Amino acid sequence: MRARLILEDGTVFEGTAFGAEGESFGEVVFNTGMTGYQEVLTDPSYYGQIVTMTYPLIGNYGVNIDDIESNHPHVRGFVVREWSSHPSNWRNMGSLDAYLKTNNIIGIQGIDTRMLTKKIRVKGTMGGVITTLDRSVEEYVSKLNTQGLLPRDQVARVTTKSTYRSPGKNYRIVAMDFGMKSGVLRSLVARGCDVTVVPADTSAEEILNWQPHGVMLSNGPGDPADLTDIIATVRQLIGQVPIFGICLGHQLISLACGARTERLKFGHRGANHPVKDLLNGRCYITSQNHGYVVVPESLPGTGLELTHINQNDGSVEGVRHTEHPVFSVQYHPEARPGPDDSDYLFDRFMEIIAAHGEGK
């Protein structure tokens, strides 16, 4: 079936549909990972986005139940150069096409994804629609330029609706779920932590009533500056308990301390971003998915110091508080894009909790 990807500037890409049929509007972004498409589809941080994979062949190892990062996909569309109709892998449980159909996700293949990626890099992230319907380009462009594509309450749409717990015998951790990937929980559980996952709007008082040894601030979608109530909650927690923030959690810590965030032109999305840890001088290959970043010039006077920088563009990739046991990174240490490059950050969290307990 014929499908089209139409951008808000009127650019049209014609290809073939796979997955579901119909139309779906979203923010068109690109991911540079060679693998990990199932993790991308199910990462809540991609809520509301039409994701383009720059690697040309997607779906060749199928889908399985082990590589999902949440209970269902969150993307609004999927764009590939070619999808594999005959996946082969010992863990394969079905095709990408069937998986998208089951979850009502529209896909398009056969377009020039290199051209699309270059356009996004030059013009920036923009709105778009994938459609199998016979409506005019002008009608779609008008709609893309007059209506808001993404809601302001994205975190509220992806957070857990109720508190749940993964028991353990080590430290008690309260994880604030802003769209938390399963890998974050797995990394804490692997260290024996007793993890209580709470909704994003949980108050500081409720969190402290759990008497946690540490608080985890998860990844999630949207503009962090919109989350004023959550920022206030994080501000109340700082100085009360050790805190580790990832991605959106990192941005919220920075905002709570008085720093600023800004929107990137086309974001960082992929599994091959080099980041330098200024504390040990090492460079790590990281997995990333974010469209906003902390403004480095806003850090002085906040009590935060820069700990990690992106080697591609020099942007802020990590901070720590100079007085309180609080630190964060912009990337995903739980994602493991090949080697376990950044897994040490969870061990650092455990060490900070231990030191904080001894200090008390």
Buried (B, 14 or more C-beta within 10 A) or exposed (E): EEBBBBBBEEBEBEBBBBBBBEBBBBBBBBBBBBBBBBBBBBBBBBBBBBBBBBBEEBBBBBBBEEBBBBEEBBBBBBBBBBBBEEBEEEEEEEBBBBBBBBBEBBBBBBBEBEEBBEBBEEBEBBBBBBBBEEEEBEEBBEBBEEEEBBEEEBBBBBBBEEBEEBEBEBBBBBBBBBBBBBBBBEBBBEBEBBBBBBBBBBBBEBBBEBEBBBBBBBBBBBBBBBBEEBBBBBBBBBEBBBBBBBBBBBBBBBBBBBBBBEEBEBBBBBBBBEBBBEEEEEEBBBBBBBBBBBBBEBBEEBBBBBBBBBBEEEBBBBBBBEEBBBBBBBBBBBBBBEEEBBBBBBEBBBEBBBEBEEEE
